[in-house]
Amino acid sequence: MIITFGLVALFCVAVIIVLQMAHVSDKSFTDYAVANRSFGPFYQAMSFLNTWWPGGIFLAITGLAASGGVISFYFLVYSLLTVVLMYVMAERVWTWGKLFDLKTQPDLFALRYNSHGLSVIGAIVGIVSGIPWLILGFKGLGDLFQAMSFGRMGATEAVIAGVLLMVIRQFWTIRMGMRGVILSDMLQGIVAYIGGTVIIIGLILWLVFGHGFSLTKLHPAQVTLPGLGSAVGPLYVFAIIFSGALGGWCWPSIFIRLYTADSVRSVQRAGAFGAPLSFFFAGGLVILGLLASFLPEVAKAPEAMWFTVCQMAGGPFLLGLGGVVVLAATMGNVDGGIQASGAQIANDIVGVYRPLNHKQSVIIAKIGMLVITIVAAWLSTIAIPHLFMLAILSYQGIIQLAVPQYLGVFWKRGNKAGAIGGVVVGFIAAVILQSLYPTSIGWAWGLTSGVIALAINALIYVGCAVFLPASAAEKTRVEGLFELTSSKTPSASAIGALALKPRRA
């Protein structure tokens, strides 16, 4: 325990030192919420990865690979598609963000659809959907602490210890805002995804050359994907890849990363750098899980495969390093979720109904982050039945933001009525369908609740665009927004004419 917890303690001290040395007082809410759009591609790539791949993924991917086989590659496929979407969205989203001082995803909705109401709806959907994943992040630290203590800590004690660690860590997130998140993401990302990939490769070599395991010896069921006649349906794999790829940039903590870059080029280069690193990291995890499935110790507890194999291969030292990797990934994911929630509470909920100055916005954001941290920490210490199913439900709900987001960025005809109606009806449909069909929908050939709800959402959006067209003035405003990304830098008066007008206090 001295070795394992000693390594964890050293890592935590290193993160704190980096944050303390890099602290800069924010000069505006834009500085606090999106770090004044000042980070280059390497910071962007690490920040994206550290939010995208949570610590639990080391347990989830490897566990699914060990028990379910090659279907676990879907994580890899949709993560790469998400990076592609980052590349194609970058120019318009970042340009609008820079010109109109957009700070959050709901800010983009409000500008594109000329609607403060959609801003509030988008913020509520994002915050509510993110809470189950924050709870899972806190609970995942319980698994980490149990493994680091070699089972000497009970489940409740381990969760409480993990929660206390993350609550202490949030002091710097609340204090420094997005700048602190991204600076710590750099260190945490290097440890989690570069250091983690090195460990993964080492474990794969240990299994291949030390035990003689080979992918060619896998059971036929492990290398078979669901097809016609399968329990989940032939379109199930398509559905989880499709919803995963679309949903990636619907999460507020991911989307806000687009606004922290110093240029469109930085966002695109971050995607070019992040894609291969994500490929080797996620692909390696799946292969590791497949090979480790031959170990009797892993077959008994697939979800603990990462810690089991680390301990078997390298004893307490490698187990400690494996724990540090999981902790680094968890910190980035939890920090990102809490920071984005605080920014949205101040900017897109309170700020919509009561205009706030810089100081007031920062105070409200910090209070919101503190409340979210306390609520998620408290809920993680109690038994919540079907928590993972609730998290899956939140994913089916969050992807309903994909329709106004992607169609709004690439299609001019969408309007406020379609965006609001589609999101509200789609979210309700996703909740109802998910409660009836927790895995997939048999009569829809294996499509998931989120995909069916997304189709309903899109029909409403397109229908309103066709049968309830926007006014001539609104069409002209939207045309002007789209022209901004294909013309020279516009004048201040032109930007002012296109911007969403604030509500009166």
Disulfide bonds with the S-S distance in Angstrom:
none
